[in-house]
Amino acid sequence: MTLPPAEPLHFSVPVIVACRELEGGRWWARVGLTAYGGYGDYHYYQNYVSPETEFFNGTFEFEWEEGKAWFGTVIVTSGDLQARWRGSLSKPPDC
């Protein structure tokens, strides 16, 4: 029998921690988040749970079209628990 976790699985809202403009009207960003609770063994995914969409250490990167916000889903799993965030990230003014 598996005991329930001491704290429900949740994570911080993803934030852009680094960004820059790219050639061809695009921009790049590194996004970070921190997971809490659950069973402490976290797996991170972008848009859906799959080995191809897994990212590590709570950070992922994307390239996107200038003037448009990235929209997607972040999923964190811990054991049989799952937490989701769905939203958008816009290019910061100081990028």
N, C-alpha and C positions, 0 to 999 in steps of 0.2 A: 504494500500500500504506500502510495506517495503522499506525504504530508502537504497540506496547502502552504504556499509561500507566506512568509511573515508580512509581506507587503504586496499589493496587486502590481502587476507589470504596467509600467507607464514610462514615458520618456519626454524629454524637453522638446519644445517646438524647434524644428530645424531652423538654423540660422546660417547665413552666408558668412564665412570666416575669412575668405580671401576671394578676390575677383580681379579681372583685368579685361580690357577690350582686346579683341582679336581682329585680324584683317578680315575683309569680306563682310563687314556688317554683322559680326557675331561677338558674343561675350562669353567668358568662361567664369565658373564659380566653383569653389570648394565649400561644401555644406557640412556642418557638424551638428551632432545631437548627443545627448547622454541618456542612457537607459537606467531605470531604477526598478527595484523590486523584483518580482518574479522569482526565478530560481538562480539568478546570477550568471547564467551562461547565455549570453545574448547572441542572436543572429539578426543581421540587418539586411533589408531588401528594398529595392526601388521598384515600385508599381505592382509587383506580384512576387510570390514566393517561388523561387527557382534558383538552381545553382548559378545560372547565367546572370541573375539580377542581384546576387548577394554582394554586399560591400562590407568592409571590415573597420573595426575601431571607431564606429560611429561617424565616419566621414565618407562622403561621395562627391564626385565632380560631375559637372555637366557643361556642355557648350550650347548656347541658345542664340536665337536671332535677336539682333539689336532692336530695342523698343518693345520687346515682348517679354512677358513674365513666364518663367518655367512653371508648369502645372503638373503635379504628380502625386503619388502616394508613397509614403514611407511606412514600412512594416517592420516591427521588431518582434521576434519570438524568443521565448524562454521556456524550455520544456514544451508542454502542450498549450502554453498561454500565447496569446497574440495581441498586440496593440497596433493601432493604425493612426496615421495622420494623413489627411488629404488636404492639399492647399496649393498655394502659389508662392513663388519667391521672385521678387523683382530685383533688377540690377540696382544696387545702391548708388546714390548720387556721387559718392566719392570714389567710384570705381574707375 
